[in-house]
């Protein structure tokens, strides 16, 4: 019989009486977080915040609900049926752990790139001067604007005049690539997929939103609790993102942050700085888990 202090495929061992309540709490928290959204979605109701998180990021609610302890943890068990459904688990006796040998070798270079990008982002100086103009640049002088079924807060000519009155300071390529063709040359920074890891900065709303993406890309290798933390931050960031957009989303409960006014820009900057502060420890934890994963699979 294995003792709890013995190491099998991990750094520590957790008995079932301890990990089972953690698993159940995680599932309960996700259920509470998503209940209203899933109910509305079943009635074909749109949600500009949650739809984005599950469609653009393509990590289903059922995946978010799954619990993983991450790599480096042995789960001792007396009931095999209570174990999380993780195909990367290896069973030895009454212990289960995520087998490092099952991490795909072809993903190691991607993991290294993510670590470099996140470390660069964390160390770069934060910038808070964009005021959410990226969403406006995505519809600037467009005959067929994105989300055309959603009403705008101003007419197209007025919207174009406002965009032309403000500098475009986007540093996030995955937002910039949706700019209309007339808007792209107006951006102060040259952005590309190749320079992505260099231009990300931690003050960016979308950079903090993307922490959820980088976390869930490594499920089940990093803990689900960290993925859920990143999801909560992404939800809050997307809420601000849509409030500051040119769309009129008051019927969806999103009161506008009117960045076309001085007061609105101050409000946006304050909220952007709040997201930045919340993102710092989450990004740090993701980097630590990724680095530990890389060391484990390398060894």
DOSEVO-445267 format. One line per field, with one value per residue (C-alpha): x, y, z; residue number from 0; residue in one letter. Coordinates in pm, 1 decimal, m for minus. Layout:
px	[X | ...]
py	[Y | ...]
pz	[Z | ...]
seq	[NUM | ...]
type	[a | ...]
***
This chain:
px	[0.0 | 127.9 | 178.9 | 64.9 | 424.6 | 537.1 | 575.3 | 444.0 | 398.7 | 363.7 | 496.9 | 223.6 | m60.4 | m414.0 | m654.9 | m1004.7 | m1166.0 | m978.8 | m988.8 | m1348.3 | m1497.4 | m1264.6 | m1388.8 | m1753.6 | m1705.4 | m1550.5 | m1843.4 | m2093.9 | m1925.2 | m1931.5 | m2297.6 | m2388.3 | m2186.0 | m2340.0 | m2694.1 | m2869.7 | m2662.3 | m2725.7 | m3096.3 | m3110.8 | m2906.3 | m3149.1 | m3413.9 | m3188.5 | m3118.4 | m2793.6 | m2539.9 | m2256.5 | m2031.0 | m2081.9 | m2134.4 | m1792.5 | m1628.6 | m1766.8 | m1771.9 | m1460.2 | m1256.6 | m1423.3 | m1396.4 | m1740.3 | m1924.8 | m1899.7 | m1520.3 | m1507.4 | m1706.8 | m1456.5 | m1212.5 | m844.3 | m583.9 | m320.4 | 11.4 | 216.8 | m64.7 | m145.2 | m510.1 | m554.9 | m897.9 | m1119.6 | m1391.4 | m1272.9 | m1605.7 | m1537.6 | m1221.2 | m1241.8 | m1286.8 | m938.3 | m799.4 | m443.4 | m477.4 | m251.7 | m371.5 | m126.7 | m284.7 | m508.3 | m343.6 | m428.1 | m213.1 | m179.8 | 98.6 | 365.9 | 462.1 | 125.8 | 194.7 | 221.5 | 578.5 | 451.4 | 301.5 | 627.8 | 731.6 | 386.3 | 419.4 | 760.3 | 615.4 | 329.1 | 569.5 | 789.1 | 488.7 | 335.0 | 666.6 | 723.3 | 372.1 | 417.4 | 744.3 | 631.7 | 518.6 | 137.4 | m35.4 | m377.7 | m426.7 | m628.0 | m969.0 | m1122.1 | m1107.5 | m1044.8 | m1417.6 | m1478.9 | m1200.0 | m1368.9 | m1672.2 | m1502.6 | m1631.1 | m1768.2 | m2063.7 | m2116.4 | m2021.6 | m1963.9 | m2270.9 | m2486.5 | m2799.1 | m2701.5 | m2788.8 | m2510.2 | m2495.6 | m2435.9 | m2471.4 | m2189.3 | m2070.5 | m2059.1 | m1881.8 | m1620.3 | m1562.3 | m1504.7 | m1258.2 | m1065.4 | m1046.8 | m872.4 | m539.5 | m561.8 | m314.0 | m398.1 | m118.2 | m314.1 | m291.5 | m601.7 | m808.5 | m618.2 | m677.0 | m1050.5 | m997.8 | m1156.3 | m908.9 | m944.0 | m872.8 | m562.5 | m318.8 | m441.1 | m304.2 | 15.7 | 176.2 | 264.1 | 115.6 | 150.7 | 116.2 | 496.1 | 541.3 | 255.9 | 486.5 | 668.1 | 378.5 | 150.2 | 136.8 | m36.2 | m260.5 | m453.5 | m810.3 | m784.0 | m445.4 | m599.5 | m906.5 | m677.7 | m533.4 | m837.6 | m740.1 | m379.4 | m497.4 | m761.6 | m531.5 | m338.5 | m630.2 | m591.3 | m222.7 | m283.6 | m542.7 | m905.1 | m921.9 | m672.2 | m866.0 | m1179.5 | m994.9 | m892.4 | m1248.9 | m1389.0 | m1135.9 | m1218.8 | m1589.1 | m1528.2 | m1294.5 | m1536.2 | m1816.0 | m1607.6 | m1506.0 | m1868.3 | m1971.8 | m1709.0 | m1800.0 | m2003.2 | m2290.9 | m2605.3 | m2634.9 | m2855.9 | m3124.2 | m2864.1 | m2794.4 | m2473.1 | m2481.7 | m2242.5 | m1907.1 | m1914.7 | m1551.7 | m1652.9 | m1662.0 | m1385.4 | m1578.2 | m1624.2 | m1254.4 | m1166.3 | m1411.5 | m1269.4 | m909.8 | m1002.8 | m1164.8 | m880.4 | m630.4 | m845.0 | m836.9 | m460.3 | m411.6 | m633.0 | m452.7 | m101.2 | m126.7 | m328.1 | m71.3 | 204.8 | 32.6 | m23.0 | 345.4 | 449.0 | 224.1 | 343.6 | 708.0 | 651.8 | 478.8 | 769.0 | 1024.7 | 823.5 | 774.5 | 1137.5 | 1258.9]
py	[0.0 | 344.2 | 608.5 | 965.4 | 1085.1 | 856.0 | 1016.7 | 840.9 | 1081.4 | 1400.8 | 1632.7 | 1581.2 | 1347.9 | 1450.5 | 1201.6 | 1165.4 | 1319.8 | 1642.2 | 1663.0 | 1549.9 | 1860.0 | 2080.1 | 1917.5 | 1953.0 | 2316.5 | 2398.7 | 2243.7 | 2422.3 | 2760.3 | 2714.4 | 2607.6 | 2920.5 | 3139.6 | 3001.0 | 2902.9 | 3219.7 | 3240.8 | 2879.3 | 2920.3 | 3230.5 | 3060.5 | 2768.3 | 3028.2 | 3166.1 | 3490.3 | 3669.7 | 3782.8 | 4002.2 | 3917.8 | 3544.6 | 3456.0 | 3603.3 | 3403.6 | 3073.9 | 3133.0 | 3338.3 | 3143.6 | 2811.1 | 2650.3 | 2508.4 | 2555.7 | 2179.9 | 2207.0 | 2493.6 | 2278.5 | 1991.9 | 1985.2 | 1903.9 | 1929.1 | 2001.3 | 1829.1 | 1743.8 | 1608.6 | 1249.9 | 1187.3 | 894.2 | 734.2 | 460.4 | 506.9 | 510.5 | 661.2 | 979.4 | 1061.6 | 1347.0 | 1232.7 | 1310.0 | 1099.3 | 1195.7 | 1027.1 | 735.1 | 494.0 | 318.0 | 123.0 | 361.0 | 669.7 | 875.2 | 1148.7 | 1332.4 | 1155.6 | 1400.1 | 1147.1 | 1208.4 | 1577.6 | 1602.9 | 1670.5 | 1886.3 | 2128.6 | 2199.1 | 2477.4 | 2634.5 | 2614.9 | 2783.0 | 3060.0 | 3121.6 | 3145.3 | 3396.1 | 3603.1 | 3610.0 | 3696.2 | 3976.6 | 4105.6 | 4093.6 | 4288.1 | 4546.8 | 4887.9 | 4908.5 | 5159.6 | 5306.3 | 5554.1 | 5355.2 | 5418.9 | 5117.2 | 5269.3 | 4929.1 | 4848.5 | 5179.2 | 5112.6 | 4781.9 | 4965.8 | 5284.2 | 5382.2 | 5036.4 | 4970.9 | 4638.1 | 4682.8 | 4385.8 | 4293.4 | 4500.7 | 4371.6 | 4567.0 | 4940.3 | 5198.1 | 5481.8 | 5736.2 | 5771.8 | 5649.8 | 5997.8 | 6111.9 | 5788.9 | 5838.4 | 6196.7 | 6083.4 | 5810.1 | 6061.9 | 6297.5 | 6042.5 | 5857.7 | 5481.2 | 5322.5 | 4953.5 | 4714.0 | 4388.7 | 4224.3 | 4005.9 | 4323.7 | 4517.0 | 4248.0 | 4325.6 | 4697.8 | 4811.5 | 4874.9 | 5256.0 | 5232.0 | 5011.7 | 5277.6 | 5513.5 | 5290.5 | 5427.1 | 5084.2 | 4832.1 | 4502.1 | 4155.6 | 3792.1 | 3762.5 | 4050.8 | 3945.9 | 3833.5 | 4169.0 | 4415.2 | 4273.9 | 4492.9 | 4425.3 | 4732.3 | 4610.5 | 4497.6 | 4224.0 | 4105.7 | 4043.6 | 3885.8 | 3648.1 | 3510.4 | 3284.4 | 3160.0 | 3082.9 | 2903.9 | 2679.8 | 2588.7 | 2383.9 | 2201.6 | 1956.4 | 2024.3 | 2335.6 | 2350.1 | 2421.6 | 2661.6 | 2886.4 | 2857.8 | 2966.9 | 3267.0 | 3369.4 | 3321.8 | 3552.2 | 3819.3 | 3775.6 | 3813.7 | 4138.6 | 4270.8 | 4186.6 | 4364.3 | 4684.5 | 4628.2 | 4619.3 | 4912.1 | 5127.8 | 5007.9 | 5210.6 | 4962.0 | 5046.3 | 4747.3 | 4895.7 | 4635.3 | 4373.5 | 4555.3 | 4724.5 | 5094.3 | 5277.5 | 5410.1 | 5714.3 | 5736.6 | 6015.0 | 6236.0 | 6332.7 | 6183.5 | 5857.2 | 5832.1 | 5883.5 | 5609.5 | 5372.4 | 5437.2 | 5374.5 | 5041.7 | 4946.0 | 5003.6 | 4786.8 | 4500.4 | 4544.6 | 4506.1 | 4196.4 | 4044.3 | 4067.2 | 3781.6 | 3564.1 | 3603.3 | 3530.9 | 3209.8 | 3097.5 | 3156.8 | 2957.3 | 2664.3 | 2670.7 | 2680.7 | 2388.9 | 2197.4 | 2263.8 | 2149.7 | 1836.7 | 1728.9 | 1811.6 | 1588.0]
pz	[0.0 | m97.3 | 169.3 | 107.6 | 127.1 | m155.0 | m498.7 | m808.2 | m1096.3 | m902.4 | m634.6 | m377.2 | m290.2 | m190.0 | m32.2 | m175.8 | 132.6 | 51.8 | m329.1 | m378.7 | m202.7 | m411.4 | m730.6 | m624.7 | m520.1 | m856.5 | m1041.9 | m819.7 | m874.8 | m1251.8 | m1238.6 | m1041.4 | m1277.0 | m1595.6 | m1496.5 | m1613.5 | m1930.7 | m2032.3 | m1959.3 | m2180.9 | m2452.0 | m2457.1 | m2547.4 | m2826.2 | m2641.8 | m2723.8 | m2464.7 | m2600.7 | m2306.7 | m2250.7 | m2616.6 | m2690.0 | m2412.4 | m2538.8 | m2914.5 | m2984.8 | m2729.1 | m2815.6 | m2471.0 | m2400.8 | m2069.9 | m2013.1 | m2040.2 | m1792.4 | m1549.8 | m1564.1 | m1276.0 | m1303.7 | m1026.4 | m1288.9 | m1333.2 | m1026.3 | m809.0 | m709.6 | m627.7 | m395.2 | m431.5 | m295.9 | m559.3 | m919.5 | m1032.6 | m835.2 | m1029.9 | m1280.0 | m1639.9 | m1769.8 | m2050.7 | m1955.4 | m1615.1 | m1531.1 | m1263.3 | m1036.8 | m753.9 | m565.4 | m714.1 | m1022.7 | m1175.4 | m1504.9 | m1689.6 | m1815.0 | m2082.0 | m2249.9 | m2314.6 | m2695.2 | m2802.7 | m3088.5 | m2832.0 | m2650.1 | m2888.0 | m2849.3 | m2470.3 | m2487.8 | m2707.4 | m2462.4 | m2168.5 | m2354.8 | m2462.3 | m2113.0 | m1947.1 | m2197.6 | m2133.7 | m1757.0 | m1773.9 | m2030.5 | m1910.9 | m1896.7 | m2121.7 | m2046.7 | m2328.9 | m2582.4 | m2418.1 | m2590.6 | m2937.4 | m3097.5 | m3113.2 | m3289.3 | m3538.8 | m3623.6 | m3765.8 | m3893.0 | m4237.6 | m4301.9 | m4533.2 | m4362.8 | m3994.6 | m3767.3 | m3560.6 | m3794.6 | m3620.3 | m3305.1 | m3296.5 | m3274.8 | m3026.3 | m3304.1 | m3679.3 | m3904.5 | m4003.6 | m3642.2 | m3543.1 | m3816.4 | m3708.8 | m3350.8 | m3454.6 | m3664.5 | m3365.8 | m3143.1 | m3173.3 | m3228.8 | m2988.0 | m3008.2 | m2904.1 | m2938.3 | m3278.8 | m3234.7 | m3196.3 | m3463.6 | m3727.6 | m3713.2 | m3783.0 | m4107.5 | m4389.3 | m4358.5 | m3982.8 | m3989.8 | m4121.1 | m3848.4 | m3569.5 | m3417.3 | m3380.0 | m3648.2 | m3534.5 | m3680.5 | m3581.4 | m3591.8 | m3344.8 | m3117.2 | m2834.4 | m2843.8 | m2854.5 | m2584.7 | m2273.3 | m1940.1 | m1938.9 | m2242.9 | m2176.0 | m2440.0 | m2316.0 | m1974.8 | m2133.2 | m2322.3 | m1999.7 | m2005.8 | m2352.7 | m2259.9 | m1946.1 | m2102.2 | m2391.4 | m2136.9 | m1976.7 | m1801.1 | m1746.6 | m1536.0 | m1253.6 | m1334.8 | m1041.1 | m1222.6 | m1548.3 | m1360.0 | m1211.4 | m1560.9 | m1686.8 | m1417.8 | m1514.4 | m1884.4 | m1810.2 | m1622.2 | m1892.5 | m2173.3 | m1984.8 | m1981.3 | m2343.2 | m2456.7 | m2239.2 | m2409.8 | m2759.4 | m3011.5 | m2978.6 | m2784.7 | m2551.0 | m2281.3 | m2347.3 | m2251.8 | m1925.5 | m2042.5 | m1959.6 | m2196.4 | m2089.3 | m2314.8 | m2419.6 | m2659.1 | m2347.4 | m2106.6 | m1815.1 | m2003.8 | m2084.2 | m1718.7 | m1620.9 | m1879.6 | m1769.5 | m1405.3 | m1492.9 | m1726.0 | m1444.4 | m1215.9 | m1469.4 | m1503.1 | m1127.0 | m1115.7 | m1412.3 | m1268.0 | m1012.3 | m1250.7 | m1528.7 | m1278.7 | m1167.7 | m1527.7 | m1605.6 | m1298.5 | m1392.1 | m1753.0 | m1647.4 | m1410.3 | m1690.2 | m1927.9 | m1672.9 | m1599.4 | m1959.2 | m2043.7 | m1764.0]
seq	[0 | 1 | 2 | 3 | 4 | 5 | 6 | 7 | 8 | 9 | 10 | 11 | 12 | 13 | 14 | 15 | 16 | 17 | 18 | 19 | 20 | 21 | 22 | 23 | 24 | 25 | 26 | 27 | 28 | 29 | 30 | 31 | 32 | 33 | 34 | 35 | 36 | 37 | 38 | 39 | 40 | 41 | 42 | 43 | 44 | 45 | 46 | 47 | 48 | 49 | 50 | 51 | 52 | 53 | 54 | 55 | 56 | 57 | 58 | 59 | 60 | 61 | 62 | 63 | 64 | 65 | 66 | 67 | 68 | 69 | 70 | 71 | 72 | 73 | 74 | 75 | 76 | 77 | 78 | 79 | 80 | 81 | 82 | 83 | 84 | 85 | 86 | 87 | 88 | 89 | 90 | 91 | 92 | 93 | 94 | 95 | 96 | 97 | 98 | 99 | 100 | 101 | 102 | 103 | 104 | 105 | 106 | 107 | 108 | 109 | 110 | 111 | 112 | 113 | 114 | 115 | 116 | 117 | 118 | 119 | 120 | 121 | 122 | 123 | 124 | 125 | 126 | 127 | 128 | 129 | 130 | 131 | 132 | 133 | 134 | 135 | 136 | 137 | 138 | 139 | 140 | 141 | 142 | 143 | 144 | 145 | 146 | 147 | 148 | 149 | 150 | 151 | 152 | 153 | 154 | 155 | 156 | 157 | 158 | 159 | 160 | 161 | 162 | 163 | 164 | 165 | 166 | 167 | 168 | 169 | 170 | 171 | 172 | 173 | 174 | 175 | 176 | 177 | 178 | 179 | 180 | 181 | 182 | 183 | 184 | 185 | 186 | 187 | 188 | 189 | 190 | 191 | 192 | 193 | 194 | 195 | 196 | 197 | 198 | 199 | 200 | 201 | 202 | 203 | 204 | 205 | 206 | 207 | 208 | 209 | 210 | 211 | 212 | 213 | 214 | 215 | 216 | 217 | 218 | 219 | 220 | 221 | 222 | 223 | 224 | 225 | 226 | 227 | 228 | 229 | 230 | 231 | 232 | 233 | 234 | 235 | 236 | 237 | 238 | 239 | 240 | 241 | 242 | 243 | 244 | 245 | 246 | 247 | 248 | 249 | 250 | 251 | 252 | 253 | 254 | 255 | 256 | 257 | 258 | 259 | 260 | 261 | 262 | 263 | 264 | 265 | 266 | 267 | 268 | 269 | 270 | 271 | 272 | 273 | 274 | 275 | 276 | 277 | 278 | 279 | 280 | 281 | 282 | 283 | 284 | 285 | 286 | 287 | 288 | 289 | 290 | 291 | 292 | 293 | 294 | 295 | 296 | 297 | 298]
type	[x | x | x | x | x | x | x | x | x | x | x | x | x | x | x | x | x | x | x | x | x | x | x | x | x | x | x | x | x | x | x | x | x | x | x | x | x | x | x | x | x | x | x | x | x | x | x | x | x | x | x | x | x | x | x | x | x | x | x | x | x | x | x | x | x | x | x | x | x | x | x | x | x | x | x | x | x | x | x | x | x | x | x | x | x | x | x | x | x | x | x | x | x | x | x | x | x | x | x | x | x | x | x | x | x | x | x | x | x | x | x | x | x | x | x | x | x | x | x | x | x | x | x | x | x | x | x | x | x | x | x | x | x | x | x | x | x | x | x | x | x | x | x | x | x | x | x | x | x | x | x | x | x | x | x | x | x | x | x | x | x | x | x | x | x | x | x | x | x | x | x | x | x | x | x | x | x | x | x | x | x | x | x | x | x | x | x | x | x | x | x | x | x | x | x | x | x | x | x | x | x | x | x | x | x | x | x | x | x | x | x | x | x | x | x | x | x | x | x | x | x | x | x | x | x | x | x | x | x | x | x | x | x | x | x | x | x | x | x | x | x | x | x | x | x | x | x | x | x | x | x | x | x | x | x | x | x | x | x | x | x | x | x | x | x | x | x | x | x | x | x | x | x | x | x | x | x | x | x | x | x | x | x | x | x | x | x | x | x | x | x | x | x | x | x | x | x | x | x]
***
